[in-house]
Amino acid sequence: MNRIFRVIALLLGLWLLFELASRLVAEILWFDEVGYLQEFLLRLQTQLGLGAIAFLLSISFLLSNLVIANRLKHPSGKMGRGDTESMDERFSASSPRLPISTSSETAQRLPISTSSTLKLRLLIPAVVGLSALAGVVLIYYAQTAFDLWFVNIKLPILSWQLPPLLQFFSQLYRSEEIRIPAVNAGLLVVLTIAILINHQFWLKAIALLISLLLAFLLSARWVTVLQFFQATSFNSTDPLFQRDISFYVFSLPIWELLKFWLLGIFVYSLASVSLIYLRSSNSLSEGWFPGFSVPQRLHLNALTSLLMLAVGLHYWLLRYELLYSKSGFNFGASYTEVKVQLPIYTGLSVLAVAIAVYLLWRIYILSKRKKTRLRPIPFPRQLVYLLALYVAFAGLSGEILPTIVQRLVVQPNELAQERPYIARTIALTRKAFKLDAIDAETFDPRGQLTAAELKENQQTIRNIRLWDSRPLLQTNRQLQQIRPYYKFPGADIDRYTLLRDIENQTTEYQQTIIAARELDYGDVPQQAQTWINKHLIYTHGYGFTLSPVNVVGPGGLPYYYVKDIGVEDTRSQGSLQITTDEIRASIPINQPRIYYGEITDTYVMTGTKTQELDYPSGNENVYNVYDGRGGISIGAMWRRLLFAQYLKDWQMLLTRNFTPQTKLLFRRTIRDRVQAIAPFLRFDSDPYLVAASGGGTTLTGQPTDLYWIIDAYTVSDRYPYSDPGKNSFNYIRNSVKIVVDAYNGTVDFYVADPTDPVITTLGKIFPQMLKPLQTMPVALRSHIRYPGDFFRVQSERLLTYHMTDPQVFYNREDLWEIPTEIYGSEQRSVEPYYLIMKLPKAETEEFILLLPFKPNQRANLIAWLAARSDGENYGRLLLYEFPKQLLVYGTQQIEALINQDPVISQQISLWNREGSKAIQGNLLVIPIEQSLLYVEPLYLEAEQNSLPTFVAVIVTYENRIVMAETLEQALTAIFQLEQPAAPTIIRPVE
């Protein structure tokens, strides 16, 4: 039987070794394919090094203390004073070896003084408490590892409301209930019982588990460690400690990691060693503990001294944590934190170090005295009293005193006391979110827009968006998916410089909506979902649609520059339908296949004996063989075996479709791809497709013209005084632009903000990874845009932190809000939207991202924020504020005027008849010269067949509302350029 178990254990070990080897080699091959093997190896070396250091140091310290405790513990059996005296004498001998307990049968039995023993009524609570404490340390590290590994899983919480008698304490500690994770509570009970039953085994097992968890947790912070050694100065200091911001972003996390490590192992060592001593000499069965001997006291003093040094470090670091305090009026250290808590934390840190030094002095004194004159004591009184007094002092001074000062000193005169600290929060929050770089100007709508000025801004007028992304996507899904397995996961706003006339080579700057046609294998018919179809045939999407935002086609449908697939006439390119020769000359589409996209979540094999489905053409399908540069060669049998294990797909070994040229393409979802390469970056939620000459080619030299651009951010939650709001970070920069070739899968990282110290540090760590933005191909660089997520974060912070005067900020008298609009039939916040327009004082039109603001609890507009995306002006933010004494209609007011108008609302009601519904699109606020134009498209959609069609546009200017079939008719009606030919509803605003 034992032989069978050995064979099973050997096989399991070999399987585990093969699993680890296959994962490691597969990752190495994948990173080599994408060109980032050096970065992966650096990460791997750092993680293994940190994990090994953490594990070896932790397990050595924990187990060595358990070994020492087992040597110094009282022997089993009944114990007399002679045993402890004999132990003391052996400890004082000159032998360097630690004393070994003598047999209880040979030791002389002498009566032990009653004062030196610990009775059962105190012994049991002590043993149970120490057992629970040992379990708490393990659960704490396990919970931290769980939260890191399973970010989106939240364990159930048990909550107990505090009774009225404890309401005072609830106010002090800012909590009205006790919250304990249910799983953790149950696990703690189990661990405590297990330790009580067999403490020797479980203490060693927990020590091993703690060491493994610490190895995992510290290795997961590999980027933090590398950044510490390559830190870049921010050239800016915090106002409290006068330290460079780089200390908080790069160094403070390392000190906190060290504290996290040391506190846990010191607490566990002290608890486990004390438990071994208390459980020695069969104390629980005998009903009493003979007391701590001098060697045991020396051991406990040494461990407690180390613990107090760690506690001192803890309180010293808490001084810096005050810069992130949320307890005061403002974020960061306020009056109470600076004047009260800072001195308290400093004092507690110094006191902890003093206690550690005192305990070391006690060790020296005890080791010099004759041990035979010292009797065992029931518990180390000085040690216990010191710790109890320290904990009591820390609790009282750390919570009660600041609360008293806050209520009696600060609150009666809060503005005067907090003013300088509010100013700090305002200044550093604005700096951390780059709000200090916003150029603010006054925008005074004069309401004097003329027809002549409209003609001067024709490019702005021609790019007013009549099509939103949502109705266009719905239309695409009805008309352009072609087959059920094609999907349009999103539609993105971009701009292209298009030829207007091939002969004269005149161009126009056109805003467009582009949508990638990707393949979603989940929608392949169920009976066709075979292994060969999934991995060898259905391998890629095909093409895209491109539409101008301002043109409506026949029947109210979108007008397409690029559409359809499987087209074989002379106007097609790459089997896509191109509407005009000008578009064909403007937009390159040499390789429309999409192997890497937003929903390409299957791995595929190319270059097999089975051809891949390229696109449907009529009643037949066209097939193709991948000739891109992506993929890992799996022609060799050992590679097939390795990836069969890695992907858990053993059909790879059995199929006969593979050839020596077969390649494996996996991790094809662009988000997973860039996340695997650069896990230290944060990525924008909206990657967008670009059709441009980006320099990529296939193996045959054919250009690849489809690329994904992804915005990436460097973030930190360690910027002093910076208020994060609802974000998990309080510092952010859009420092990186990522380009992914949709055909080859190549990934390039470009530094978009070289002034960011975080990306500079990462550039030192990965010098070959990050490239200057100037090296991005010009055709792609013309398509970079200010990212929506970054703009939303900045806009949300600007709602409060546009107020730079501390008194105005304190009174909250100028809070802003993001306005709302009616979309369809639902009320929702206005989303930032891209426009091509000419900014005030600008010479030409440009591509901007815009969002209006309104005052708190009011409907009129107060300002609008614009982010520039073109050329040298990329990244500049402009804030245009309306005069406060001027009433400027807000989106809610315009929506109300539209829906209250008897004629317009009657027409909308007619469209909302049974079987169809009218959808009110995005209400756009468009600045033109020194005026505002409001434009809202209307769509008609059948309830059973979601195919929105454009039916009208509503334009509001000053005191007039117009609803017409086209934008030109509406503008003509408002500005009376000429009498409109089509029926137009013109209503004055009353």
N, C-alpha and C positions, 0 to 999 in steps of 0.2 A: 504493500500500500504506500509506504514512504517513497519507494522508487517511482511509483506512478505520479505522486505529488511532485517529485523532483522534475520529472519529465514535463509535467504540465507547467510548472513554474519556469522551466527553461524555455519552453515554447512561448509562454506569455512574455518573457523577457526579450526573446528574439523578435517577437511581433512588435513589442513596444519600441525596440531599437530600430527596426525597419520603418515604423511609422515616423519616428523622429527624423531618421535619415532622409526619408522620402520628402518630408516637409521642408527640411533644410535645403536639400539639393534642388527641389522644385522652385523654391523661392530664389535661390541663387541663379538658376537658369532664367527665371522670369525677369529679375532685376538686370541681368546681363542683357536680355533682349531689349529692354526699354532704355538701357544705357545708364543705369544708376546703381551698378553693382558696388562701386566704391562707397557710395553713401550707405548702402545696405550693410556692407561689411563693417563700416564704422559703427553703425547702430548696433549690430549684432555683438561686436567686440565689447562695446560699452555696456550693453545689457548683461552679457555673460560676466564681465568683470565686476560690475556692481552687485549682481546676484551672488557671485561666489564670495566676494568680500563680506557682504551682509550675512550670508548663511554661515560662513566659517567663523566669523567673529561672534555672531550670536550664539550658535550652538556650542562653541568652545566656552564662552563665558557662562552660559546657562548650565551646561552639563558639569563643568568643573566645580561650580558652586554646589550642585547636587552631590557630587562625589565628596567634596569637603564636608558637607553637612552629614552625609552618611558615615563618615569616619569619626566625626566629632559628636555624633548623637549618643544618647545614653544606650547602654546595651539592653537587649530584650530581657524580660523576666523581672522579678522583684529587685528593687534597687535600694541600696543603703548609702549612707554618706560616704562610706569608704570607696565606693565606686567613683563618685565624682571627685573625691580627693585624689584617688589614684590617677584619674584622668588628668587632673590639673598638674600633678607631679610629672606625668609623662610629657605633657605639653611644654613644661619648663625645662625639660632635658635638652641637652645640646644636640641631640639627633635631629637632622634636618627633615626627617620623615614626619608626616602628620600622624598623630596618635591613632591607634586602632583599638576599638572597644574590646575590653577583656571579657571573657566568658563570665556570665553571672554566677556560674557554679563555683568558680575559684575565687571570686571577689569576696572580701570580708563584709559581712552584713552588719551594719551599724545603724542605729536609729537615726532618722533624719528629722531635723527640727521642723516643727509644724509651720513656722514662719517662712520656710524656704520652699514650701510646696504650693502648687496651684490646684485648687479644688475643682471638682467636676462641674459645679455651677458656673464657673468662669471658663473652665477648659473647653466645654462643648461649644459655647458661642464663639470662642476664639478659633477653634478648629474649623467650624462651619464657615465663619467669616473669611478666614484665610483661603479655604477651599473655593469659596465663591469668588474671591478676589483673583485667584489664579485663573478661574474660568472667565472672568470679565476681561482680563487682558487678551486671552485668546479670541473671545468673541469680538472684541473691539477691532483687532487686526483683521479678523475674518470678514467683518462687516465692511471695513474699508476696502479690502480686496474685492468683495462682492460688488460694492458700488462702482468700483473701477472697471470691473469686467462686464457687469450687467448694468449698463448705465440707465436703461429704460425700465428696469424692473424695480418696483417699490414694494417692500414687505408690509404686511398689515401692522397697524399700530394699535396698542391698547392705551386708552386714555382714562385717567381718573380725575374728576373734578375735585379741587381742593375744598375741604370743609370751611365754613365761615370763620372758624377760629384761626385758620391759617391764611386768611386773606391778606394780612399784613405782610407775611413773607412772600406771598404771590406778587404783591406790588413791588417789593424790593428786588425780586429776581425776575420780574417782568414775565411771569407765566402763571396762568390761572389753573393749569392742569398738569398732571404728570403724564408724560407720554413715553411708553416703552414698546419697542417692537415685539410683537407677540412671538415670533419665531425665536428671537434672541432670548426672551424670557424663558421659554420652554427649554432651549438649549442650555441656558445657565443652570437650570434646575437639574438637568441630566448630568451635566459636567460636575456639578457640586456633589451629587450622589455618587458618581463614579469615583471621584477623588476620595470621598469618605470611605468607600469600600476597599479600594486598592490604591493608596496614594503614591506608592513607589513607582508603579507602572505608569500611571496617568500623568504624574508630574514630568516624567521623562518624555512621554509621548507628546504632551502639550509643548514642552520645550522644543521638540523637533518640529512640530507644526508651526509654532511661532517663528522659528528660524526660517522655515520654508516660506511663510507668508511675508516675512520681512524681505527675503530675497526677491520675491515677486514684486512687492510694492516699491522697493528701491530701484529695481531694474526698470520698472515702468516709468521712472522719472529720469530716464537717460538724457532727454533733451535738456532738462533743468540743470543737470550736472555739466553737460558740455557747454551750455550757455554761461555757467558760472566761470569757467576757465577762459572764455572768449568774450567777456563782458565789454560792452561799448558804453561810453559815457553819454548821458543825455544832455550834458552841459547845462543842467538845471538842478537846483536843490530844493528839498522840501523846507517849508518855513519853520518847522518845529525843531528838528534835529540838525538841520543844515547839512544833510547828507545828499550826495548826488542821487537822482532818481534811479540810476542803474543799481544802486545798492538794494533797493526795494524790489526791483524787477528781476534781477539776476542773483543777488547774494542772499537776501532774506529767505527765499524759498529753500535754499540749502541748509541754512541754520535751523529752519523749522523742520526740515526732514531729519536732521541730526537729533533734534529734541524729540521728535516723534519716535525715533528708533531707541534712543537711550532711556527715555522715561518708561517705556514698556518693558524692556528687558530688566531694568533695575527694580521696578515694582514686582515683576514676576519672580525675580530671584529672591527678593526679600520675603515675599509671601510663601514661596515654595520651601525656602530654607527654614523659616520659622515653623512651617507646618511639619517638616521632618523632625525638628527638635521637639515640638509639642507632642507628636505621635510616638516618639521613642519611649522605650521602657514600658511598652504596653499600657500607656497612660490612660486610654479610654476604658480598657477592660479593668484596670486596677482602680480607676476612679480618682486618680490624682497624678499630677505631674511633679517629678522631684525637683524641678527648678533648672534654670539655665546655668551651665558651668561657665567658668571664665573663658575657655576657648570659644564656646558658643557665643558668648557676649562679644568677644573680639570680632568674630565673624559677622555678627549682626551689625555691630558698629561700623565695620568697613562697608558693608552693603548700604547701610543707611546714609553714610557719608557720601557715597557715590550718588544715591538717589537725591540727596539734598543739593548736590552740585547740578544735577539735571533740573531740579525744581528751580534753582537759581537761574539757570539758562532760560527756563520757561518764562519766568516773570520778567527777565531782561528783554526777551523777545516780545512779551505782551506790551511793553512800552511802545514798540513800533506798531503793534496791532491797533493802538489807539488811533492811528491815522486812518483806519477803516471803520471806525466806530459808527454805529447807527443809533446810539442812545440819545444823542443831543438833537437840537433843532436842525442842525446841518449835518451833512455826512462828514465824517472825519473827527479829529480831536477838537472838541469845543472847550468852553470855559472849565467845566467840571473835570473833564479828562486831563486837561493841561495842568490845572491848579491843584487837583486832588488826586486823581488816579495815577498820574505820572509819578509823583513823589512816592505814593504808596507802592507801586510796582517796583520802583527803584529800591525802596527800603526792604521790601519782601525778598528781592533778589539778593541784596547784600546780606540780609539776615539768614537766608538759606545757605549762602556760602560760609557765613560765620558759624552756623550750626555744623556744617560739614567739617570745618577746621577744628571745631571743638571736639567732635567725635574722633577725628584723627588724633587729637591730643590725648583723649581718653584711651585710645588704643595703645598709645605709647606709654601712658602711665600704668595701665593694667599689665602690660607685658613686662614692665620693669619690677613690679612688686612680686612678692612670693605668693604663688597661687595657692599654696596649702593653707594660707591663713584666710582665704576668701571662701565663704560658703556659697553654694548655689542659691540663686534668688528665683522667686516664682515668676517674675518677669522683669526685664530691664527697665526699671522705673524711670531713670533719667531719659532713656531713649523714648519711651512711650510718652512721658510728660512733655518732652521737647516737641515731639511731633504733634501731640494733641494741642498744645498751646499755639504752635505755628499755624495749624489748620484753622483753629478758632480765630486767631488774629487775622489771618488772610481772609476768612469769610466775612468777619465784621468790618474790617477796614476796606475790603475790596468792593462791598455792595452797600452796606448800610451808610457809611460815611459819605460816599458820593451822592447817594439818594437824598440825604439830609441837606447837603450843600446845594444840590440842584433845586430843592423845593424852597429852602429858606433864603438862599443867596441869589441864585440865578433867576428863577421864575419871576420874582417881584420886579426885576429890572432886566429882563431877558435881552432886549435889543441892545442896550448899552454894553452888557457883558459879552454878548455873542458877536457883536459887529465885526471885530477883526477876524474871527474864525469863519464867519459867513463869507467874508471877502476871500479868504483862502480857498474855501470850497468852490466858489464861483470861478476864481482864476484857474485853478488846477483842473476842474471839470472841463472847462472850455478848452484848455490846452490838451487834455488827454483825448478828447473827442474831436480835436481839430476845429473847434468852433471859433477859436481866436483868429483863424485865418480867413473868416468870412468878411467880405467887404460889404458894409452896410450903406445903403443909400435911401433917400426919400423918393418915393414914386407917387406923384400927384396926378391922379386921373383927371384930366381937364374936360373930358367929354366932348372934344372938338375934332374927332376923327372925321376925315373927309374922304370923298371918293378918290381924290388925287393921292392922298396918303395911302389908301388901299392899293392903288396901282404901284406905288413905290415899294410896297411890301408884298408883291405878288408871290414871291417864293414862300413867304409865311402862309399866305392864303392857300396856295396850292398844296401845302403840306398839312393843312388842318385835318385831323384824323376823323374820318367818318366811319372807319371800321375799327372796332375793338378786338382784342385778342380772343375773347370768349365767343362771340358770334362767328368770327372767322374760323375758329377751331371746329365749332359745331358744323359749319358748312363744309369744311374740309373732310370731316369724318363721314359726311353723307356723300360727297361728290368726288373726293380725291383719294380715299383709302383704297379703292379699286378692288381689293380682296380683304376678307375678314382679318387676315393675319397682319395687315399693315395698320400702323397706328401713328397718330400725330400726338406725341406726349405734351407738346407745348408749342406756342407761337411767340416769336420774339420780335420786338421793335428794333429796327436798325436803319441805316441809311446807306445809299449807294449813289455814286456819281455816274449818271447814265447819259449816254449819247442821245441827243435830241435829233441830230441830223448827221448821218454818216459822212455825207459829202463835205459839209462845212465844219464837221468835228466840234459842233457846239454841244455843251453838256448842261445838265441840270442836277441839282442836289435834291434827291428824292427820298422821302421817308417811306419805309416799307415794312411789311410783316412777313417774316420767313418762318416756315414750319417744316421740320424734317420728317420724312416718311420712313419710320423705322419698322422693323419686323418684331412682332410680339408673338413668340411661339405659343404662348398660352391660348391664343385664339385660333390655332390650327385645329381643324376638325378632330374630335376625339379619336375617331377610328384611324386617323392618319398620324397620330402621335406615337411614332415608333422611334427606336434608338437611331436608326439611319437618318430619318427625317430631321430629328432634333439636332444631331451633331454633325451631319454631313451635307444635308441638302438645304434646309432653311437656315442659312448662315448670315444673311445681311438684309438690311433695308435698302431702299432705292429712291434717291432723289429727294426733292423738296418742292414746296410751293412758294412762290414769291409774289406778293401783291402790293400795289401802292395803297397807302392808307386813305387816299382821298378820291379814289375812282370807283364808281359803281358800274357793274356790268349789266347786261340785259336781264330783265326780270328781277332786278334788285339784288342780284348775287354779286359776290366779289369779282373784280376784274383781276386776272392773273397774268403776270409777266412770264412765269414758269409754272407749268402744270402737267398733269397726266404722266403716264409711263407707257412704254410699248408702242411709241409713235415712230413710224418709219418713213415719214415724208421728208421733203427737203428742208422743212423748217424745224426739224427736230435736232437735238444735240444730246448725245448720250441717251437716246430714246426718251427724252423729255420734250414736251411741247414748249417751244419758245415763241412768243407772240410776234415779235418784230425782229428785224435785222439789227436794229439799234441795241436791243436787249442782248441779242446773241453776241454782239461785239463788246458789250459792256461787262457781261458777267460770264466768267469762264466756268464751264461745266464739263471738263474732260473726263472726270471719274466720279459719277454720282452715287456710287455704292457706299453704304454706311455700315461698316463692320464694328465700329465703336460709337456708342451713343448713350442716350439717357436710359433706355430700357433694354439694352442688349445684355441680358443677364444669364445667357447660356454660354457654355464653352463649345467651340466648334473645331472640327478638324478639316483642313483644306489640303489641296494637292493629293486627294485620294482618287481611287478608281471611279468614284461616284461624282458626277458633276453637280455643282451647286445651282439651286434655283436662282435665276437672276431677276426676272420679272415676267409677269404674264403679258402675252401679246395676242389679243383676240381669244380664240378658244385654245390656244396652245401656250406653252411656257418656253421661255428662252433660258438657256443654261450657260454657266460661266465657270471658269477656274480662277481662283484667287492668285494674283501675281503681285501682291503687296509685300512690304518689308516686315510686316508684323508676324508674330508667331514663333514658337519654339519647335525645332525639328524633333520629331519622334520616330524617325525612320528606324533607328537602332532598337533592338528588342529590350535592352536594359532601360531605355528611356520610356518605352511603352509600359514596362512593368512598374517603373517608378511613378509615372503619372496615373496609372491605374490605381495604385495605392493612395496617391495623394488626392485624387478626385473620387475615390471609392467607385470606380467604374471599371469592372473587370471585363466588360465587353471589348474594351480596347485591346485586350490580349487575344480575344477569340475572333475578331473580325478579320476578313481577308481583303478588306478594301484599302488598307494602307499600302503606301509605296515608299521608297527611300526618300521621296520629296515631301512626304506628309508633314504638315506643321499643325501645332496645337495653338489655338488662340483662346486664352481665358483671361478673366478679369477684364471684360470688355466694357462694362459700365464705366463711363468716364469718371463718375464721382468715386467709385471704388478704386479706379486706377490711380487717380491723383492722391487719394487718401492713403493708399498703400505706399506711395513714394514719399509723400510729405505729410506725415501724420501730425506734425507740429504746426500746420497752418489750419485756418478756419476758412471754409469755402462758401461762396455765394450760392443761394438757393436757385438761381436762374442762369444756368449755362446757356449760351446762345450760339447758333450755327452761323457760319460766315462762308460765303462762296467767293473765294479770292485766290489769286496766285500766291501761295504761301511757300513755295520752294520745294515742296515734297514731290517725290516721284515714285513710281512703281519700279519693280525689278527690270521692267522693259523700258524704263525711261519716260513713261507717260506721266504728265503732271497730275498731281492730286489736288483738287481745288475745294474740297469741303473740310472745314476746320471748326472745332469747338473752341470757344474762348470762355474761360472760367476765371472769375475774379476770386482772389484769395486774400485773406487778412492775417495780420499778426495781431494777437490780442494778449492782454494781461489783466489780471485782477489785483495787481499789486501797486497801482499808481496812487501815491498818497493824495488824500483829500478828494479824489475824483469820485463823484457820485455815479454808480452804475445804473441807477434806476431799476428797471425790470430785467436788465441784462445780467449775464453771468460774468461779465468782464467790465472793467472801467478804463480800459485803454484800447484803442483800435486804430489800425491804419490799413488802407487798401494798398499793400506793398507789393503785391505780386499779380501778374497777369499770366495765366496758363493757357497754352495753345496745344490742343490735342488733334492730331491728324485723324479724321474720321475713317480713313482707309488703311493707313499704315499703323495707327495706334501710337505713333511717336508722341512724346510729351516734352514740352519745353517750358521752362519757368523764366519769366522776365521780371526784373525789379522795376516796379512802377513808381516807388517812392524811396529813393536812396537816402533821404533824410531821416528815415525811421531807424533808430538805434537797434531795434529788435531784428530787423532784416539784415542790418549790417553785421550783427553778431552771428546770425545764421549763415551769412555769406562767408564769414571766417571759418565756420565749422564745415561748410560744404562749398568750398571755393569753385568747384567745377559745375555745380548745380544751377546756380542763379546767374542769369545773364543780364547785361544792361538792356533796357527797353529799346535803346537805339539799334540793337542788333535784330530786333524783330523785323521781318519783311515789311516793307512799306505798305503793301496792299493790305496786310492784316492790321498794321498799326492804325490805318485810317478807319478801322471798325471798332477800336476800343471805345468803351463808353463808361461814364460814371456809374458805378454799380448801385443797383436798387437797394440792396440790404444795407449797405453802408450809409446811403442817403437817408433811409428810414431811421436808422439808429441816430444819426446826427439830427434829423428833424425832431425826433422824440425828445432828445436832450435839449434842443433849442427852445422847445415850448416853455421851459422854465428858465434855462440858463442864457436866454437873451437879456435877462435882467442883470445888469452888472452893478447896480447900486445896492449895497447891503440892506438899506432900509426898505427899498421897493421890493427886494427879494423876500425880506422878512414878512412884509405885509401881504405878499402874494397878490399885489394889486394890479399886476399886468401879466397874468398868466395867459398863455395861448392854448388853443386846441386845434386839432386837425378837423376841418369841416366834414360834414357828411353829405351824401347825395343819395338819390333814389336810383338804384340799378335794377332793372326789371320792375319788380314791385316791392323790393326790400330796401330798407335804409342801411347804409354801410358807409364806412369812412372813405374819404377820397384817397385813392392810391397815387403815389407819384407817377407822373406820366412824361414820356419823352415828346419833345416838340422840335421842329425846325423853325426858328424864329430869329429875329434880329433884336438883340437886347438893347435897352436904352444906352445911347452913346456908342454902340458898336457900329462898325461900318458894313458888315455883311451878316447874312443869316448863318446860324450855326446850330448844331445838334445839342440840345440841353435837356436836363431832367428838372421838372418843375413841380412844386407843391405849394398850394396856398394855405394860409393860417387864418384863424379867427380868434377873437378874444374869448376868454372863458365865459361860458353861459350866455353868449351872445351869438347872433347869426351872421353879422356883417363880417367882411374880410378886414384883416389888420395888416397883412404882409404876405409876400410870397418869396420862396427860396428857389434859386436856380443854380444848377451844377453844370458846368461847361465840360464838353467832351472832345472838342476838336483842337488838333494841333498843339501849339504852345500853351494855349489856355486850358488844356486838360487839367481837371482837378480843382479849378478855381470855383469858389462858392460866392454867390452874390445874393444878398438879402435886400429886398425892396420893401420898405415900410410905408404904409399909407399914413397920411396925416391923421392924427387921432380925432380931430374935430370934424373929419370928413366921413360921411356914411358911404361905404362902398358895398354894393350888394354881395352877399355871400352865396354859396352854392345852395344852401337850404332855402334862402329867400327866393332865389331864381326858380328852384324846383316848385316852391309854393305858388309863385306867380304863374308858372306853366300849368300846374294842375288845378289852379283856381280859375283860370281863364275859361269862360263858358264855351267858347267856340272850339278852342284847342282841346279842352278836356272832353267835349262831346265827340270830337273826331277820334280821340284815343279810345273812348268808350265804344264807338262803333267798331273799331278794330278789335276790341276785346269781346267780340261776340263769341258765341259757343263754338268751340273747336279751334280757336286761335287766340293769341294774346299779343298785345303790344309790349315791347321791351324798350324801356328808356335806357339808353347807353350811358357811357361816361360823360358827365358834364365837364367840359373843358373850359378853364379860364385862360384866355389867350391874351397876353399883353401885346398891344400893337401901338407903337409910338408912345404917347402918354395917355392911352385909353385901354379899356378892358372889353374884350368881346367874349360872350358866353355862347358856347356851341354844344348842342346835345343831339346826337343822332337817335332816330327811332327805328326799331326793327319789328317785323311781324313774324311770328313763329306759330306754326301749327302745333297743337298740343300732342298729337300722336306721332308726328314726324318732325323731329327737331331740325328744321332747316330755316334758320333766320334769313329774312330778306330785308334789305334796306327800303324803307318806304318814305321817310321824310327826315328833315333836319330842322331843329328849332334853334334860332339865333336870337340872342337878346343883346341889345345895346342901349344903354341909357334908359329911356322911357318907352322903348318899343320892343315887342316880341313878334317874331315872324316865324311861321312854319311853312316850309316849301319843300318841293320834291328834290331840289338840288341846292347846294350851298351857294352857287352863283345866283340863283333866283332869290334866295333869302337875303344875300348881301345887296343885290340890286334893289329889292323892295325897301330895305332899311335906308340905304344911302341914295336911293332914287337916281341911280345912274341912267336907268331907262325903265319904261313900263314892262314888268315881267309878262312873258307870254303865257306861262302856265298858271293855273289857279294858285294863289298864295294867300295865306291867312296872315293879316297884319293887324296886330292888336296894340293899342297904347297901354302902358303900365299906369294904373291909377294909384 
